[in-house]
């Protein structure tokens, strides 16, 4: 039997494999970040990481759009793509405070990155610019008329009930 014939595995095994691949990806990203941070400092690491996320978010979003057959009509499609991003499959999923066809407010009650840094005795990661880049890239790949606005994200002081909060707005052009 060929060793990598995915079609031969039951659905439950395939789901486990997807989660393993997602976790492996997160581990690689985390190790890369930690090693570069140790060698170059946080500021340099953030600059390099931001460049990676600029390209990675759009590339992954486009692949998901194609795989899922998404037509790019608005907020719901962006939330779908976001929920299937590889790093999102094993991380706590965002929650929606508001979701309409033209607006959504999402937030993360838990953040594996921030909570992991806390356990390791590291300071809170100032992720606002990175997350804005990531979410804007996903939105642009799905529908360029959707704009992202940060409500709160580190280095802002975290709220008691979430780590970060974002607003997505569909800005339709006036005819």
TAHUTA-V793308 format. One record per pair of residues at least 4 apart in sequence whose C-alpha atoms are under 6 Angstrom apart, sorted by sequence separation. I is the first residue (numbers start at 1). GAP is how many residues later the second one is. D is the distance in whole Angstrom. If there is no record, write none. Layout:
I | GAP | D
I | GAP | D
This chain:
26 | 4 | 6
27 | 4 | 6
28 | 4 | 6
31 | 4 | 6
33 | 4 | 6
36 | 4 | 6
37 | 4 | 5
45 | 4 | 6
46 | 4 | 6
52 | 4 | 6
53 | 4 | 6
56 | 4 | 6
57 | 4 | 6
64 | 4 | 6
65 | 4 | 6
99 | 4 | 6
111 | 4 | 6
112 | 4 | 6
118 | 4 | 6
127 | 4 | 6
128 | 4 | 6
131 | 4 | 6
132 | 4 | 6
133 | 4 | 6
136 | 4 | 6
139 | 4 | 6
140 | 4 | 4
37 | 5 | 5
65 | 5 | 5
72 | 5 | 6
99 | 5 | 4
117 | 5 | 5
158 | 5 | 5
98 | 6 | 5
98 | 7 | 5
139 | 7 | 6
37 | 8 | 5
97 | 8 | 5
36 | 9 | 6
96 | 9 | 6
97 | 9 | 6
96 | 10 | 4
114 | 10 | 6
95 | 11 | 5
153 | 11 | 4
95 | 12 | 5
136 | 12 | 6
152 | 12 | 5
94 | 13 | 5
152 | 13 | 5
94 | 14 | 5
151 | 14 | 5
151 | 15 | 5
150 | 16 | 5
149 | 17 | 6
149 | 18 | 5
148 | 19 | 6
148 | 20 | 5
147 | 21 | 6
147 | 22 | 5
146 | 23 | 5
146 | 24 | 4
128 | 25 | 5
145 | 25 | 6
146 | 25 | 6
75 | 26 | 6
128 | 26 | 6
145 | 26 | 5
127 | 27 | 6
126 | 28 | 5
126 | 29 | 4
109 | 53 | 4
108 | 54 | 5
109 | 54 | 6
108 | 55 | 6
108 | 56 | 6
107 | 57 | 6
107 | 58 | 4
106 | 59 | 6
106 | 60 | 5
26 | 61 | 6
78 | 61 | 6
105 | 61 | 6
105 | 62 | 4
104 | 63 | 6
22 | 64 | 5
104 | 64 | 5
22 | 65 | 6
103 | 65 | 5
103 | 66 | 5
102 | 67 | 6
102 | 68 | 5
72 | 70 | 5
72 | 71 | 5
57 | 77 | 5
61 | 77 | 6
54 | 79 | 6
58 | 79 | 5
50 | 80 | 5
57 | 80 | 6
58 | 80 | 6
53 | 81 | 6
57 | 81 | 6
58 | 83 | 6
